[in-house]
């Protein structure tokens, strides 16, 4: 019989249990920041929120302004001695003091975040100049595409940043830190690529160039196409000068046409990618560069489409107050009074149904348009789960395209077979704009067929089985 006061000897290999929370947590890594301006303060705040300790190096430690709560501040030399990774958040013209601190920076990793006001401002890249000043340190150029505003508001999830440097170990240390901040890191090689990285922030609307060119090309084409069909045709064939319609009527036709085509171009690359995966029988191969670039600018195409839809709505609202419209209505009333017509006009039920359906689909389509645009904003999209975001952008996106396409079909439902519709044997603009969205919707319906859906499922499952558990690899394939 064993009493309560009896103790047994601990057996070899046994495990001693301790209450939770008694073990000391490892001390967070200390990072150093040179520079207490907007960028330095914002970066320090973000690092503190990510679990790091932050120390600032300043020329005036006791009068450097308001810094994030929890951060330390000391002289440059003392701060450099306390951390192995140092962020340089000062302008190039102030780099000279780093040369006097070369002994304190020996063996440290220096992350150069500087940018210039214009290209080729200096004969060599800032990071290469910094490496020449402090040859004993490992300089890494990176994070220079981040703004103080983005750092303060936490808009970093999934944002792509670039790194370059001559030391693989230094780049790995910076990449691990950037990943912890929620950033996606792309290694651009040695420090010789620093000039290219420093020119990135100077590029004006780099991601918008292709969508803007497409939209401008479509707008110019349909403007001159409708100018010939509507204005020049009336002048040549009928002798009517209706050039006043160029300002309003032509614009109110061009904007919705281009808007619908741009919206369909947002979803066409996803359909092409799905059929490409069916043809290849795998989801793991990368897409062609042209398709990859197209898919990366879909957001910009959608926002341009939304802006053109807004213009179409505004133009439609002011139609009743236009002089030409008011003159036409008044003239019609005056002619009836002159001819003593008192019988009411014939009421066409079919025309009423068509007109009401046309307006309802336009209102619903524009509402969904706005919803898609709002969820593309980082502040709104960041609050949604991936499933919610995918449902809105994919499911509701295709619904928006379907409704807007139906809006166009109802507009010309009774005009497709009229010979008078085809002036100079050319189809009207709204018929041309229905081609691309109709093709997208038909191809999407084909992908939803059971046999095709099962094939895509097998491709997806085979791709997932080929990946190691916990490591899905790198692929630019989309979720179908």
Protein Blocks (a to p, Z undefined) as FASTA:
>chain_A
ZZfkbccdddehiacdddehkaccddddddddedjbfklmmmmmmmmmnopacddddfbl
mlnojadehiacddfklmmmmpcbdcdfbdfklmmmmmmmmmmmgoiacddfbdcfbehk
bfbdfklmmmmmmmmbccddehklpcfklmmnopaghpacddddfblklmmmmmmmmmmn
opacddebjfklmmmmmmmmmpghkllmmmmmmmmmmmmmmmmmmmmmmmmmmmmmnopa
cklmmmmmmmmmmmmmmmmmmmmmmmmmmmmmmmmmmmnopakbccdfklmmmmmmmmmm
mmmmmmmmmmmmmmmmmmmmpmklmmmmmmmmmmmmmnopabdcdddfklmmmmmmmmmm
mmmmmmmmmmmmmmmpmklmmmpcfklmmmmmmmmmmmmmmmmmmmmmmmmmmmmmpmkl
mgghiacfklmmmmmmmmmmmmmmmmmpmklmmmmmmmmmmmmmmpcehiabjafbdcZZ
